[in-house]
Amino acid sequence: MKTRFIGIAISAVAFLNFWPFQPAAADALMPVEIALGNWPPVIEDKRPGYGAVTEKITIVLRRMGYQPTYSFMPWDQAVDKVESNEIDSGPRITFPYFKTNPRETLFLYSEMPVHQDCMKFFYHKGKIRNPDITRLSTWDDLRDDLIKYRIGYRKASLGFQYPDELNKILKDSKDTHFKGLYDAFEKLTNDNELAVQVVPAEQKIGEHLLIELFPDAREKIGLLEKPATGRENACLLPVDYFLLVSRKNPNNAEFIDRFDKEFKDFLADKEAVARNARREKERGSLLQPLVRLDGLPSRSYILADTKSGKRIHIPRGTRGILLKWNSPAKAKDDSPHVTAKVRLISGPYRGLTVTISGDHLRLE
Protein backbone atom coordinates (compact mmCIF):
# COMPACT_ATOMS: atom_id res chain seq x y z
CA MET A 1 0.00 0.00 0.00
CA LYS A 2 2.89 2.37 0.74
CA THR A 3 4.28 1.92 -2.77
CA ARG A 4 0.96 2.75 -4.41
CA PHE A 5 0.49 5.83 -2.22
CA ILE A 6 3.91 7.09 -3.29
CA GLY A 7 2.99 6.53 -6.93
CA ILE A 8 -0.14 8.67 -6.53
CA ALA A 9 1.85 11.42 -4.84
CA ILE A 10 4.41 11.48 -7.66
CA SER A 11 1.66 11.68 -10.30
CA ALA A 12 0.34 14.78 -8.54
CA VAL A 13 3.81 16.32 -8.49
CA ALA A 14 4.18 15.63 -12.22
CA PHE A 15 1.20 17.86 -12.97
CA LEU A 16 2.57 20.69 -10.83
CA ASN A 17 6.05 20.59 -12.33
CA PHE A 18 4.73 19.97 -15.82
CA TRP A 19 7.21 21.11 -18.48
CA PRO A 20 10.85 22.17 -18.25
CA PHE A 21 11.08 23.86 -21.67
CA GLN A 22 9.37 27.24 -21.97
CA PRO A 23 10.31 28.88 -25.30
CA ALA A 24 10.99 32.60 -25.39
CA ALA A 25 9.42 32.85 -28.86
CA ALA A 26 7.02 29.93 -29.11
CA ASP A 27 4.97 31.69 -31.78
CA ALA A 28 7.95 31.49 -34.13
CA LEU A 29 8.08 27.70 -33.91
CA MET A 30 6.11 25.49 -36.27
CA PRO A 31 3.72 23.05 -34.61
CA VAL A 32 4.33 19.32 -34.93
CA GLU A 33 2.15 16.62 -33.37
CA ILE A 34 3.55 13.47 -31.80
CA ALA A 35 1.44 10.40 -31.01
CA LEU A 36 2.61 8.35 -28.03
CA GLY A 37 1.51 5.55 -25.79
CA ASN A 38 2.25 5.28 -22.09
CA TRP A 39 5.33 3.15 -21.42
CA PRO A 40 6.11 3.70 -17.74
CA PRO A 41 8.57 4.53 -16.43
CA VAL A 42 10.27 5.50 -19.75
CA ILE A 43 7.38 7.53 -21.19
CA GLU A 44 4.43 8.69 -19.08
CA ASP A 45 1.82 11.38 -19.57
CA LYS A 46 1.96 12.22 -15.84
CA ARG A 47 5.75 12.62 -15.57
CA PRO A 48 7.43 16.03 -15.88
CA GLY A 49 8.43 16.43 -19.51
CA TYR A 50 6.81 13.03 -20.18
CA GLY A 51 10.11 11.30 -19.36
CA ALA A 52 13.77 11.62 -20.28
CA VAL A 53 13.38 10.23 -23.82
CA THR A 54 10.56 12.65 -24.62
CA GLU A 55 12.58 15.54 -23.20
CA LYS A 56 15.44 14.71 -25.58
CA ILE A 57 13.07 14.67 -28.54
CA THR A 58 11.59 18.02 -27.45
CA ILE A 59 15.05 19.63 -27.32
CA VAL A 60 15.97 18.35 -30.79
CA LEU A 61 12.66 19.37 -32.38
CA ARG A 62 12.91 22.86 -30.92
CA ARG A 63 16.41 23.16 -32.37
CA MET A 64 14.83 22.25 -35.72
CA GLY A 65 12.28 25.05 -35.30
CA TYR A 66 9.30 22.96 -34.16
CA GLN A 67 7.05 23.24 -31.13
CA PRO A 68 5.90 19.67 -30.35
CA THR A 69 2.55 18.75 -28.86
CA TYR A 70 2.11 15.25 -27.44
CA SER A 71 -1.08 13.22 -27.74
CA PHE A 72 -1.31 10.05 -25.64
CA MET A 73 -3.35 7.10 -26.88
CA PRO A 74 -3.07 3.29 -27.16
CA TRP A 75 0.16 2.28 -28.93
CA ASP A 76 -1.62 0.55 -31.82
CA GLN A 77 -3.66 3.69 -32.45
CA ALA A 78 -0.59 5.95 -32.23
CA VAL A 79 1.46 3.99 -34.75
CA ASP A 80 -1.54 3.59 -37.07
CA LYS A 81 -2.28 7.34 -37.08
CA VAL A 82 1.34 8.21 -37.85
CA GLU A 83 1.66 5.53 -40.56
CA SER A 84 -1.46 6.75 -42.39
CA ASN A 85 -0.54 10.46 -42.22
CA GLU A 86 0.36 11.89 -45.64
CA ILE A 87 0.65 15.58 -44.65
CA ASP A 88 2.64 17.70 -42.19
CA SER A 89 -0.31 18.40 -39.89
CA GLY A 90 -1.86 15.80 -37.60
CA PRO A 91 0.11 13.01 -35.87
CA ARG A 92 3.43 13.01 -37.74
CA ILE A 93 5.90 11.38 -35.33
CA THR A 94 5.98 8.48 -32.91
CA PHE A 95 8.69 6.79 -30.84
CA PRO A 96 10.40 4.71 -29.49
CA TYR A 97 10.35 1.60 -31.70
CA PHE A 98 12.97 -0.95 -32.69
CA LYS A 99 13.44 -2.11 -36.25
CA THR A 100 11.35 -4.95 -37.64
CA ASN A 101 10.77 -5.97 -41.24
CA PRO A 102 7.05 -5.01 -41.26
CA ARG A 103 7.76 -1.56 -39.82
CA GLU A 104 10.62 -0.77 -42.17
CA THR A 105 8.29 -1.07 -45.16
CA LEU A 106 5.96 1.57 -43.66
CA PHE A 107 8.20 4.02 -41.79
CA LEU A 108 11.37 6.05 -42.06
CA TYR A 109 13.60 5.56 -39.01
CA SER A 110 15.92 8.02 -37.33
CA GLU A 111 19.54 7.14 -38.08
CA MET A 112 20.50 6.87 -34.40
CA PRO A 113 18.48 5.31 -31.59
CA VAL A 114 16.63 7.75 -29.34
CA HIS A 115 16.52 5.15 -26.55
CA GLN A 116 18.47 2.01 -25.70
CA ASP A 117 17.45 -0.78 -23.36
CA CYS A 118 18.00 -4.46 -22.68
CA MET A 119 15.46 -7.21 -23.20
CA LYS A 120 15.47 -9.26 -20.00
CA PHE A 121 13.82 -12.54 -19.10
CA PHE A 122 11.93 -12.52 -15.81
CA TYR A 123 11.39 -15.96 -14.28
CA HIS A 124 9.63 -17.36 -11.22
CA LYS A 125 12.22 -18.87 -8.89
CA GLY A 126 9.79 -21.52 -7.68
CA LYS A 127 8.85 -22.64 -11.18
CA ILE A 128 12.44 -22.85 -12.46
CA ARG A 129 14.23 -24.00 -9.35
CA ASN A 130 17.80 -24.23 -10.64
CA PRO A 131 18.25 -22.13 -13.78
CA ASP A 132 21.74 -22.68 -15.12
CA ILE A 133 22.52 -18.97 -15.46
CA THR A 134 26.20 -19.46 -14.59
CA ARG A 135 26.97 -20.86 -18.04
CA LEU A 136 25.17 -18.18 -20.03
CA SER A 137 27.65 -16.19 -22.06
CA THR A 138 25.99 -15.79 -25.46
CA TRP A 139 22.54 -15.30 -26.92
CA ASP A 140 22.68 -18.90 -28.19
CA ASP A 141 23.10 -20.15 -24.61
CA LEU A 142 20.00 -18.31 -23.46
CA ARG A 143 18.04 -19.37 -26.53
CA ASP A 144 18.75 -23.03 -25.78
CA ASP A 145 17.45 -22.57 -22.22
CA LEU A 146 14.38 -20.52 -23.14
CA ILE A 147 13.06 -23.13 -25.53
CA LYS A 148 12.69 -25.47 -22.53
CA TYR A 149 10.46 -23.07 -20.59
CA ARG A 150 6.86 -21.91 -20.87
CA ILE A 151 7.07 -18.27 -21.99
CA GLY A 152 4.32 -15.72 -21.48
CA TYR A 153 4.47 -12.86 -23.96
CA ARG A 154 2.38 -10.06 -25.39
CA LYS A 155 0.53 -10.68 -28.64
CA ALA A 156 2.19 -8.93 -31.57
CA SER A 157 0.62 -6.02 -33.45
CA LEU A 158 1.90 -3.10 -35.50
CA GLY A 159 2.16 -1.09 -32.27
CA PHE A 160 3.89 -3.81 -30.24
CA GLN A 161 6.44 -6.31 -31.54
CA TYR A 162 9.40 -8.22 -30.17
CA PRO A 163 12.89 -8.25 -31.72
CA ASP A 164 13.28 -10.75 -34.56
CA GLU A 165 15.77 -12.79 -32.50
CA LEU A 166 13.13 -13.32 -29.81
CA ASN A 167 10.35 -14.06 -32.30
CA LYS A 168 12.34 -17.02 -33.57
CA ILE A 169 12.42 -18.46 -30.04
CA LEU A 170 8.73 -17.86 -29.42
CA LYS A 171 7.89 -19.95 -32.48
CA ASP A 172 9.74 -22.96 -31.07
CA SER A 173 8.95 -22.62 -27.35
CA LYS A 174 6.02 -23.73 -25.19
CA ASP A 175 4.57 -20.23 -25.20
CA THR A 176 1.30 -18.52 -24.26
CA HIS A 177 0.38 -15.06 -25.53
CA PHE A 178 -1.62 -12.38 -23.69
CA LYS A 179 -3.23 -9.04 -24.51
CA GLY A 180 -0.62 -7.18 -22.47
CA LEU A 181 2.38 -7.54 -20.21
CA TYR A 182 0.21 -7.10 -17.13
CA ASP A 183 -1.64 -10.34 -17.91
CA ALA A 184 1.63 -12.18 -18.55
CA PHE A 185 3.16 -10.95 -15.26
CA GLU A 186 -0.02 -11.80 -13.39
CA LYS A 187 0.36 -15.44 -14.46
CA LEU A 188 4.12 -15.38 -13.84
CA THR A 189 3.79 -14.13 -10.25
CA ASN A 190 0.99 -16.58 -9.39
CA ASP A 191 2.59 -19.49 -7.50
CA ASN A 192 -0.16 -21.90 -8.55
CA GLU A 193 -0.25 -20.93 -12.22
CA LEU A 194 2.19 -23.17 -14.10
CA ALA A 195 1.37 -21.95 -17.62
CA VAL A 196 4.01 -19.20 -17.45
CA GLN A 197 7.57 -19.62 -16.17
CA VAL A 198 9.32 -16.80 -18.05
CA VAL A 199 8.22 -13.38 -19.37
CA PRO A 200 10.43 -11.30 -21.72
CA ALA A 201 10.38 -7.54 -21.08
CA GLU A 202 12.71 -4.57 -21.03
CA GLN A 203 14.32 -4.44 -17.61
CA LYS A 204 12.95 -1.03 -16.60
CA ILE A 205 9.47 -1.94 -17.78
CA GLY A 206 9.39 -5.29 -16.02
CA GLU A 207 10.77 -3.92 -12.76
CA HIS A 208 8.24 -1.08 -12.85
CA LEU A 209 5.38 -3.55 -13.28
CA LEU A 210 6.59 -5.59 -10.31
CA ILE A 211 7.02 -2.53 -8.11
CA GLU A 212 3.68 -0.95 -8.96
CA LEU A 213 1.34 -3.90 -9.42
CA PHE A 214 2.95 -6.99 -7.86
CA PRO A 215 5.04 -5.70 -4.92
CA ASP A 216 4.47 -8.82 -2.81
CA ALA A 217 5.91 -11.06 -5.55
CA ARG A 218 9.12 -9.14 -6.23
CA GLU A 219 11.32 -11.47 -4.19
CA LYS A 220 10.03 -14.49 -6.12
CA ILE A 221 11.11 -13.15 -9.50
CA GLY A 222 14.64 -13.41 -10.89
CA LEU A 223 16.37 -12.60 -14.19
CA LEU A 224 17.81 -15.08 -16.66
CA GLU A 225 21.02 -13.41 -17.76
CA LYS A 226 24.73 -13.91 -17.87
CA PRO A 227 26.70 -12.73 -14.83
CA ALA A 228 28.48 -9.42 -15.35
CA THR A 229 32.25 -9.70 -15.04
CA GLY A 230 34.23 -6.52 -14.63
CA ARG A 231 33.04 -4.01 -17.20
CA GLU A 232 31.43 -6.64 -19.41
CA ASN A 233 27.80 -5.94 -20.26
CA ALA A 234 25.44 -8.57 -18.82
CA CYS A 235 22.83 -7.88 -21.51
CA LEU A 236 22.33 -10.77 -23.91
CA LEU A 237 19.72 -9.00 -26.06
CA PRO A 238 20.28 -5.23 -26.28
CA VAL A 239 17.61 -3.30 -28.17
CA ASP A 240 17.83 0.08 -29.93
CA TYR A 241 14.68 2.21 -30.25
CA PHE A 242 14.16 4.84 -32.95
CA LEU A 243 11.91 7.73 -33.94
CA LEU A 244 9.47 6.95 -36.77
CA VAL A 245 7.70 8.97 -39.47
CA SER A 246 5.51 7.66 -42.27
CA ARG A 247 6.86 6.96 -45.77
CA LYS A 248 3.56 8.29 -47.19
CA ASN A 249 4.44 11.94 -46.52
CA PRO A 250 6.87 13.12 -49.25
CA ASN A 251 8.27 15.76 -46.88
CA ASN A 252 9.33 13.23 -44.26
CA ALA A 253 12.58 12.21 -45.98
CA GLU A 254 13.92 15.75 -45.58
CA PHE A 255 12.41 15.98 -42.09
CA ILE A 256 14.18 12.84 -40.86
CA ASP A 257 17.48 14.01 -42.37
CA ARG A 258 17.20 17.27 -40.41
CA PHE A 259 16.27 15.39 -37.26
CA ASP A 260 19.31 13.13 -37.63
CA LYS A 261 21.62 16.14 -37.94
CA GLU A 262 20.16 17.96 -34.94
CA PHE A 263 20.10 14.80 -32.83
CA LYS A 264 23.81 14.21 -33.53
CA ASP A 265 24.52 17.84 -32.58
CA PHE A 266 22.56 17.36 -29.35
CA LEU A 267 24.53 14.22 -28.45
CA ALA A 268 27.75 16.10 -29.14
CA ASP A 269 26.64 18.85 -26.73
CA LYS A 270 27.94 17.27 -23.53
CA GLU A 271 26.43 19.97 -21.32
CA ALA A 272 22.94 19.48 -22.79
CA VAL A 273 23.19 15.70 -22.46
CA ALA A 274 24.41 16.05 -18.87
CA ARG A 275 21.50 18.37 -18.00
CA ASN A 276 19.03 15.88 -19.43
CA ALA A 277 20.61 12.99 -17.52
CA ARG A 278 20.70 15.03 -14.31
CA ARG A 279 17.01 15.90 -14.58
CA GLU A 280 16.18 12.21 -14.95
CA LYS A 281 18.45 11.22 -12.07
CA GLU A 282 16.92 13.85 -9.82
CA ARG A 283 13.37 12.87 -10.60
CA GLY A 284 11.44 10.60 -8.32
CA SER A 285 9.93 7.26 -9.23
CA LEU A 286 7.59 4.76 -7.65
CA LEU A 287 10.52 3.10 -5.96
CA GLN A 288 12.53 6.25 -5.15
CA PRO A 289 10.20 9.23 -4.56
CA LEU A 290 11.12 12.87 -4.16
CA VAL A 291 11.15 14.13 -0.58
CA ARG A 292 11.73 17.36 1.27
CA LEU A 293 13.53 17.40 4.63
CA ASP A 294 11.55 19.02 7.42
CA GLY A 295 13.02 19.51 10.92
CA LEU A 296 11.79 20.80 14.24
CA PRO A 297 10.17 24.27 14.10
CA SER A 298 12.75 25.55 16.56
CA ARG A 299 15.70 24.55 14.33
CA SER A 300 16.85 25.66 10.91
CA TYR A 301 18.77 22.46 10.31
CA ILE A 302 18.44 18.66 10.44
CA LEU A 303 21.04 16.23 11.75
CA ALA A 304 22.18 13.52 9.32
CA ASP A 305 24.96 10.95 9.13
CA THR A 306 27.22 10.46 6.13
CA LYS A 307 28.51 7.11 4.89
CA SER A 308 31.82 7.73 6.68
CA GLY A 309 29.99 8.28 9.98
CA LYS A 310 30.38 12.05 10.04
CA ARG A 311 27.42 13.99 11.44
CA ILE A 312 26.38 17.06 9.44
CA HIS A 313 23.74 19.80 9.68
CA ILE A 314 21.43 19.95 6.63
CA PRO A 315 19.25 23.07 6.08
CA ARG A 316 15.51 22.55 6.44
CA GLY A 317 13.77 22.42 3.07
CA THR A 318 16.59 20.53 1.35
CA ARG A 319 15.22 18.25 -1.38
CA GLY A 320 16.27 14.64 -1.91
CA ILE A 321 15.43 11.23 -3.34
CA LEU A 322 14.40 8.49 -0.93
CA LEU A 323 16.68 5.54 -1.72
CA LYS A 324 15.53 3.08 0.96
CA TRP A 325 14.00 2.70 4.39
CA ASN A 326 16.31 1.09 6.92
CA SER A 327 15.19 -1.62 9.32
CA PRO A 328 13.65 -0.13 12.50
CA ALA A 329 16.04 0.17 15.44
CA LYS A 330 15.10 0.49 19.10
CA ALA A 331 15.26 4.03 20.44
CA LYS A 332 16.10 4.94 24.05
CA ASP A 333 12.42 4.85 25.00
CA ASP A 334 12.21 1.31 23.54
CA SER A 335 10.03 2.49 20.64
CA PRO A 336 10.91 1.56 17.03
CA HIS A 337 12.94 4.24 15.27
CA VAL A 338 12.99 4.24 11.46
CA THR A 339 15.78 5.87 9.47
CA ALA A 340 16.10 6.36 5.74
CA LYS A 341 18.87 6.68 3.19
CA VAL A 342 18.44 9.83 1.08
CA ARG A 343 20.44 11.28 -1.83
CA LEU A 344 20.39 15.08 -1.57
CA ILE A 345 19.62 16.99 -4.77
CA SER A 346 19.67 20.58 -3.49
CA GLY A 347 21.47 22.72 -0.96
CA PRO A 348 25.12 22.81 0.10
CA TYR A 349 25.38 19.01 0.33
CA ARG A 350 23.89 18.28 -3.09
CA GLY A 351 24.96 14.88 -4.41
CA LEU A 352 25.70 13.46 -0.96
CA THR A 353 23.91 10.34 0.35
CA VAL A 354 23.01 10.53 4.04
CA THR A 355 21.08 8.60 6.67
CA ILE A 356 18.36 10.59 8.39
CA SER A 357 15.46 10.05 10.79
CA GLY A 358 12.29 9.09 8.95
CA ASP A 359 10.40 11.70 10.98
CA HIS A 360 12.03 14.42 8.87
CA LEU A 361 10.83 13.17 5.46
CA ARG A 362 7.90 14.72 3.63
CA LEU A 363 6.74 13.55 0.21
CA GLU A 364 6.81 16.28 -2.43
VENFEN-V138047 format. One line per field, one symbol per residue. ss: DSSP state (H for helix, E for strand, C for the rest). psi: psi as a letter, one per 30 degrees, with the letter a starting at -180 (. if undefined). Layout:
ss: ???
psi: ???
//
This chain:
ss: CHHHHHHHHHHHHHHHCCCCCCCCCHHHCEEEEEEECCECCCECCCCHHHCHHHHHHHHHHHHHCEEEEEEECCHHHHHHHHHHCCCCCCEEEEEEECCCHHHHCCEEECCCCCEEEEEEEEEECCCCCCCCHHHCCCHHHHHHHHCCCEEEEECCCCCCCCCHHHHHHHHHCEEEEECCHHHHHHHHHCCCCCCCCEEEEEHHHHHHHHHHHCHHHHHHEEECCCCCCCCCCCCCCEEEEEEEEECCCCCHHHHHHHHHHHHHHHHHCHHHHHHHHHHHHCCCCCCCCEEEECCCCCCCEEEEEECCCCEEEEECCCEEEEEEECCCEECCCCCEECEEEEEECCCCCCCCEEEEEHHHEEEC
psi: eeeeeeeeeeeeeeeehekfjjkfieffkkkkkkkllkikgekkfgkkggleeeeeeeeeeeffgkjkkkkklkeeeeeeeeefkglflajfkllkklkleeeffflkklekkfkkakjljklkfffjeikifffkfleeeeeeeeffljkklkkklefjllleeeeeeeeflilklleleeeeeeeefjefjffkfkkklkeeeeeeeeeefhefgeffkakjlkkkjbgkkfkfikkkklkklkffjfffeeeeeeeeeeeeeeffjeeeeeeeeeeeegklaeeilklkkkakffkglkklklefgkkljkkkfkllkjelklkklklegglkjkllkkkkglafgkfkklklkffgkkk.
//
